[in-house]
Amino acid sequence: MNGILQHSSGLIKEVKAGFSWTTFFFGFFPAFFRGDIKWGLIQLIVGIVTTLLTAGFGGWIVNIVFSFLYNKIYINDLIEKGYRPIDHSFQQALKQRGIHAKLLSETPTSQSAV
């Protein structure tokens, strides 16, 4: 499910909760395009190590595993930085996937910008 997370400073990120097809097909590149250098490097290093240890077969395994995990990781990182869902339906969709976040309207406006 697609939804919008907004920071109290007004910055908006459109995110998808669930399986990441872009990570499945393109590996670590989507993380870098989103500006998520930390998880892009983690995926790249894990992919290289796994590929070397499995004579080339492990790279696809890493992509498959991160396809199920990466969107949740990315959303959790944004929530830690102060982003919040702007509507109740997306908040409920996140809650069903184990991501608990207050709505933007439920958070104090005195949060500092990140």
N, C-alpha and C positions, 0 to 999 in steps of 0.2 A: 504494500500500500504506500502510495506517495503522500507526503505531507510537507508542511512548512514549519521550520523552527525559526524563531526570531529572538534576537538578543535585545536586551533592554535599551541598547544604544541605537537600535533600528536596523541593524544588519540582519539580512534574511538568508537562510539556506534552505533549498528544496532538497529533501532527502527521501530515500525509499527504505521502508522497513521490510525485511525479508531477504530472500535469495538475491545475490548480486551476480547478474549475468555478465556485467562488464568485468568483474574480477575473474569469473569463470573463463572467459575468452582471452582476456588481456593481462591476467596476473596482477603484478604490482603496479602497473601503469595508472589505473584509475585512482589509486591512493595518491600518487604524485600529482595527478591533474587536479585533485580536490585540495591540494596543499597539505596533505597529511603525510609529511616527510617521515615521521617516526614509523608509522605502520607500513609505509611503502618500503622503507629500508628493512624492516623486520621480514616482510614477505619476500623481498629479494634475497636476503641472506639465507633464510630458511629454505627457499627454493633452490639456491645454488648448492647448499650443503646436502640437501636431500637428493638432488640430481646427481651429485658426485658419488654419494654413498650407494645409490641404487642403479648406477650405470645408465642414467638418463630417464628412468621411468618415474622417479619421484616428483619431478616438476609438475606433472599433471595432478598428482595426489595433493600437493600443496595448494594448487589452484582450486581444486574441488573443496577442500576443507575451508579455505578462506572465503570461498563463495557463500558458504553458509554462515560464516562468522563476521565478515568484514562490515557489513552495513550496521549491525548491532554495535560493533566496536566504535565505528565512526560516530553514530548517534550518541553513544555514551560519552565520548570525548567532547562533542559539542555541548551536551547538557552540563558537563563539568565546567565548561568555559562560560556558562551562563545562558545558553540558548534554551528556549522553551517552546513547546507546541503552542500554536495559536488557536486551535479549535479542539473541542471536546472529543470528536470522533477520532482524530489522530492520536490524542492522548490515550484513548482506550485501546487503539490498535497497538501502540507501544507497550501498554501495560500487558496485553495478551502475549507479547513477545519477551516479557521479563524486564522491560525498561520502564522505570517509574519516574515520571517527571511531572512537576506542577505546570499548570497552564501559565502562559505569559501574564495573564490578568491576575493570577494568584501570587505573583512574586513581587517583592518590594521594588520600587523604582529607584532605590538608592544604590543598587548594585553598581560596582565600578565596571567600566568597559574593559574587555579583554582584547 
